[in-house]
């Protein structure tokens, strides 16, 4: 009876999380901007762990417990909010947590402890490339700076601007873009190391040490790869370096990183020569097993309540309507009286990095006095990655930022700052956000929280508009004048 009720619970979970399992997660794994092709193998490894541990799992079975039902409450909330707003991260956390909670409810705490690692391993399916954009830009800057320093140390004549490394004579220039930040290899190696450490190291302490070592190993490997791409571009050609070598060098560097991981594991074995007894530092062994089979009580009332609770919760989640994508705001850049203007197309990097449903308009305006400004309107799509924070993009392009402040101009909140690069003149810069419902802010944090709330409670994906301005005059009065012009033309409201 216990196994039948547990199987019914798992079937209900598949139904309740069907959009995650059959649409949202596959979409993320296939998304070019998330770069998570390794995600397909994560659930397979979790199933492999359960299969290899099946004997110990059977031995750990205890009495069902309502503690598992109590544990499930926050994960049910994560799953429900994630399903309402197509928020894959919340859905995955909810699904993984419910697997452990349901196991506890039906089979007891020791069995739940056995299921903890394979369930937690599913968290490697969480897309973090766009979520950790702050980390991404710093990894790009670190990797390019480290490669630049090493190349100079070897006598190469190269220069660096932001995340771009180029030859001093201008023969080649390589941009360490987001896919080259090393974040993907870091996550992939971390997942691989976690799986390897689980079987290769006998205690959780040693597993944690080996897992932590995957971070510097992945970063070092990425720096070496970038450095060798520059060397190949200098010695052979930029086309070969950014083509064939760029595409296939990652496999070689990743293989070297795996070798370093294996070496680190062996070093741990040498450092901890006195191996602990089997089961030491194992949460599944933290409480004694039942002395005999009769000590395990089936507790039919607990089983029945747990099954009814989980199945009802999942059936309710299954009725959640699919999230609706809001209609894009009708925002366009137009001519401004007294200014000549020229329409500019989006850059190659923007077309490559941003999702296909993102709309970009750029226009350069110039006055009779020679003052100019460039206005850009970005209308986001379904993905949150449509909108990038300037504070992350500008340093990667080699700009330094100064005098940041938030101001309100005719009821519109703007973030203003000055940007500088080398000996170039100081440029004024400002930006603001608003969605299709008219909510406006200059705070990225405020925008993200508003988006999360609208997804989770209104069952709606907001379409955000980001307006940015580059101005030849960094003064506050000039930026204020431009802000009023844009509002008069309906670009901001």
N, C-alpha and C positions, 0 to 999 in steps of 0.2 A: 504494500500500500504506500509506504514512504516513497519508494522509487517512482511510482506512478504519479503521485502528487507533485514530486519534484520535476518530473518530465513535463507535466502540465504547466508548471510555473515557467520552465524554460521556453516552452512553446508560446506561452502568453508574452514572454519578454521579446521573442522574435517578432511577434505581431505588434507589440507596443513600440519597438524600436525599428520597425521595418524600413522607415525612411532613412535612418542612419545606416543600417546594414546594407541596403540595396541601392541607395541613391547618394546620400550625403557623403559617406566615407569613400565610396568609389570615385565620386566627383573630385574629392580632395586628393586622392592618390594619383589621379590623372591630371590634376591641374599643374600647368607648367610653372606658375608663379609660386606654388608651394613646394615643388620638387620633392615629392614624397613617394617615389616609386617603390621604395623599400617597405612601405606600409602594408603591401599585400602579404608579406611574409610574416608579419607580426602575429596575427591570429593563428597561423599555422604552427608557429613555434609554441604558442601557449597551449595548443592542443597536443603538441608533441610532449611538452612537460607533463601534462595530465596523464598521458599514456604511459610514460616511463615511470611515473610516480603512483600508478594505479594500485599497486600492492600496499604501499604505505597509506594511501588514502583509505582503502578498505579497512586497514587496521586501526585507523584513527577515528572511525565512526563512533559517535556518542549519542546521547539523548538529544532530541530536538529542543530548541530553546526560543522563547519569545524575544530574547536579546537580539536575535537576528532581525526580527521585525522592527524593533526599535532602531537598530543600526541603519535600516533601509530608508528611513524617513528623509534624511537630507539628500540621499541619492535619487529618491523618487522626485524630489523637488527639482534637482539638477536636470533629470531626464525630461520632466514635463516642460520646464522653461526652455530647454534646448530644443525640444520637438516643436514648440510653438513658434520659435524664431529661427529655425534651421541653424542653430548655433552648435556646430559639430563638437566643439570642445566640451561644452556642458553635457551634450548627449553621451560622449564617450566616458566622461567621468561618472555619470549616472549609471551607465550600463556596466562598467567594470565594478563599481561599488555594489550594485545590486547582485552581481554574481557572488560576491563574498557574503553579503548579507543573507541571501537566500540559502546558501550552503550552510551558514551558521544556524539558520532557523530550522532546517530539516535534518542536519547531521551533527550539529554541535560545534563548539569552538575549535577543537583540535582539527577537525576536517576543514573548517573555514581557514585556519592557519595554513593548511596544506594548499588550499586554493588561492591563497593571497598572492603568491608570486606570479603564477600564470595570469591571474586577473589584472594585477598591477602592470604586468608587461604590456597589456593592451593600451596603456597610456602612451606608449610610443607611437600610437596611431594619431595622437593629437597633433593637428597642424600648428606649428609654432613659428614658421618662417615669417609670416606676416604679423603675428602677434608680438614677436620679439624683435620688432624693427629697430628698437634702440640698440639691442645686442648686435644685430646684423651690421649696422653702419659702423659700430666700433670694431667689429671683427674685420670689416673691410679696410678700415683705416690702419688697424694694427698689422694686418697681413701685408698691405702695400708698404707701410713704413718699415717693417722688418725686412721684407724683400729688398727694398731700396737700400737699407743700411748694409745688408750683406753684399749686394751687388757692388756698392761703392767700396766695400772692404776688399773685394776681389779685383778692384781696379776698373770696373766698368763705368763708362761715362754716361750716367743716366740722371734724370731729373724727376721730381715728384711734384704733382699738384693734386691735393686731395687723395683720391683713390686711383689716380692715373699715374702710371710710371712710363716714361718715354726716354728715348735716346736723346742725348744732348744735341746731336746734329739733326734731330727731327725725322730720322729714318723710320722710327716706329713709335707708337704710343699704345699702351694697353691699359684698359680701364678694369679695375677689379670690381665688377658689378655685383649685384646681389647674389646671383647664382654662384659666384666665385668667392663669396664671403667665407665659405668653409662651414656654414651652419648645417647644410645637408650632410656633409661627411661627418660632422660632429654628432648629429643625431643618429645617423646610420651606424657609426662606430660605437656609440654609446649603447644602442640596442643590441648590437652584436656582442659587445663586451659584457653586458648584463646577462645575456643568455649563456655565454661561455663561462663567466664567473660562477653562475649558479651550479654548474656541473663540475667545474675544475677546482673550485675552492670549497673547503668543508665548513667554513663558518661565515656568518653574515658580516662580521667585521672585515675579514679578508676580501669578501666579495665587494663590499663597499669601497675598499681601498683600490681594488683593481678597476672598479667602475669609475671612480674619480680620476684615475690616471688616463682614461680614454679622452678626457677633455684636452689636456696639453698635447697628447699624441696627435689628435686630429688637427689641432691648430698648427703644430709644427709641420705636419704633412702638407697642409695647405700653403704655408709660407714657402716650403721647398718647391711645391708645384708652380707657384707664381714666379718664383725666381728662375726656375728652369724654362718657363715659357718666355721670359724676357731674354734669356741667354740664347734660346733657339731663334727668337725673332731677330736678335742681333747677328747671329752667326749664319743663319739660313735666310729666312724671309718672314715677314709679318704674316703673310697669308698662310704659310705652312704652320707657323706657331699657333695662330688663332684658329686654324682649321683642324687638320689631322692631329697635330700634337696636343692641342687643347682638349679635343674630344676623347683621346685615348690615354693621355697621361694620368688622368684621374684614377683609372684602374690600377696603374702601376703604383701610384702613391698610396692608394687605399690598401693595396696588397702589402706594401711596406709598413703601413700603420698596423695592419693585422699582425705582421711579424713582430713589431714592437710590443703589441698587446700580449702575444704569447711569451715574449721574453720577460715582460713585466710580471706575468703570472709565475714564471719559473723563479724569478727573483724573490717573489713573495714566499714561494715554497722553501727557498733557501733561508730567507730571513726568519721564517717560523718553522724551524727544523722540527720542533716538538709538536707534532700534529695533535690536535684535540681529539677527544673521543668522539665516535660517531654520534651525531645528533646534538653536539655541543653548540651553544649559541643558536639553536633552532627553535623558533617560536612554537612550532608544532609539538615540540617535546617539553614545553615549559610546564605542562600539567600532566600528572600521571594518567596513563591509559587505564580503562576499566580492567579490573582484575579478571573478569570472565564475562562471557556473553550476557549472562543474566543481569549484569550491572547496567547494561544499556536498555533504557526504557523507551518504548515506542511513543508513548504519550499521544494517543490519537487526537485528543482535543487540541493540543498545540499544533499538530500536523494539519488538522482540518482548518483551523483558524489561519495558519500561515498560508496555506494554499489559497484559501478564499481571498485573503488580503492581497497577496501578490497578483493573482489572476484578475481581481476586480480593478486594481490600480493600473495594470497593463491594458486592460480592455478600455478603461477610461482614457488612457494616453493614446490608444489607437484611434479614438474618435476625434483627436485634435485635428482641426482643419490645416491644410497646408498653408505655409506662410505666403503672404501676398506681397509682391514687389510693387511699391508705390509708383505712380506715374511720374516720369521725369519732369522737373520744372522747366518751363520754357524760358531759358535765359540765353541771350545772345549779345555779343559785343557789336555796337553800332557806331556810325560816324558821330563825332562830337564837333559841334560848331566852334570854329576858331582853331581847330587842330586838323592837320592832314594825317591820314592813317593808312596803314598797310597791313593786310592780313598775313599772318605767319602760320605756317603749318607746324604740327607737333614734331618734336625731335625724334630721331630714330630710336633712342633709348626709351623714350616715353611709349612709342608704339609697341616696342618689344616687351616692356615690363608690365604695362597696365592691361587689365582684362579687356576683352574685345568689346564689352558693352559700355566702356567708358567713353565719354564724348569730351573732346578738348577743342577749345577755340583760343587763338592768340591774335592779338592785334597791337601793332606799334603805333603810338600817337606822337606827333611832333608839332610844337608850336612855332610861330613866326620868330620867336626869340631864340630858338634852337633847343629849348627844353624838350625832353622826351620822356615817355613812360611806356612800358609794355604791360598790358593787362592780359591775364590768362584766366579763362573760366574752365574748370574741370567739373563735369557732371558725372558723378559716380554711378556705378551699376549695382548689381546684386552683391558683389564681393566688397568686403571692407578694404581690400588692398587697392581699390580705385583711388583712394585719397592718401597721399603721403604727406607727412609733416615736413615743412620746410627746414626745421631745425635739424632734421636728419639728412635731408637731401643736400643742403647747402655745404656742410663740411665735407661731404664726399666729393663735391665738385671743386673743392679747394678754397671755399669762401670762409672768411672769419666774420663772426657776428658780434655786434656791439649795440649798446643802448636799447635793449629790448624792453618794451612796455606795452600795456594794453590801454587803449583809449576808446572813448565812445564819440562818434561823429554823427550827428543828426540821427541818433537812435540806433546806429549800427556799431557793433563792437568790432574793433580792428586790433590786430597785433602788429606793432610797428618795430622796426629795427634798422640798423645800418649794416651793410655787408661790405667787406673789403677783401681784395685778393692781390697780393704782391704789391706792385707799384701802381696798380690801376686806381682810378679815382673812386672815392667812397660813393656807394649807391644806396638810395633809400629803398626799403622793402616793407611791404605790409600784406596781410592776408586776413580773410574772414571765412566762416562757414555758415551755411544755412541749409535747411532741408525743405522738402516740398510743402510741409505744413507751415512754413514761415518761422520756425525756430532758428534763431541766429546766435552765434557765439564765436569768439576768437580763441577759445580754449579747446585743445584737442581732447583733453580728459572729459570735459563737459559734453563734447560731441559724442564720444564713445559711450558714455553712460546713457545719454539720451537714446542712442541707437540700440543699446542692449535692452533698455526698458521698453521701447516701442516694439522690438522684436518679441520679447517675452510676454508682454501684457496686451499689446494691441495686435499681435499676430501679423506684423507688418515690417517689411524691410524698407527703411527710409532711403530716398535718393538724395544724396548730399551734393551741394554745390560748393566748390572751393574757389574763391576769387583771390588771385595774387596780383600784386603790382610791383614792378621794378621801376624806379624813378631816377633820373639823372640828378635830381635835387634831393639830398637826404634830409633836408629840413622838415620839421613837423608841419609848417604852414603849407609847403608844397604837397605833402601827402594828404593833408586835410582837404586841400582844394581838389585833388584827384578823387578822393573818396566821395565828395559832394557831386562831382561830375558823373561818377558811376551810379550814384543813387538816383540822380535826375534821369538817367537813361534806363533805369529799372534793372540794372545789373545786380545791385544789392537793394535790399528792402528792410 
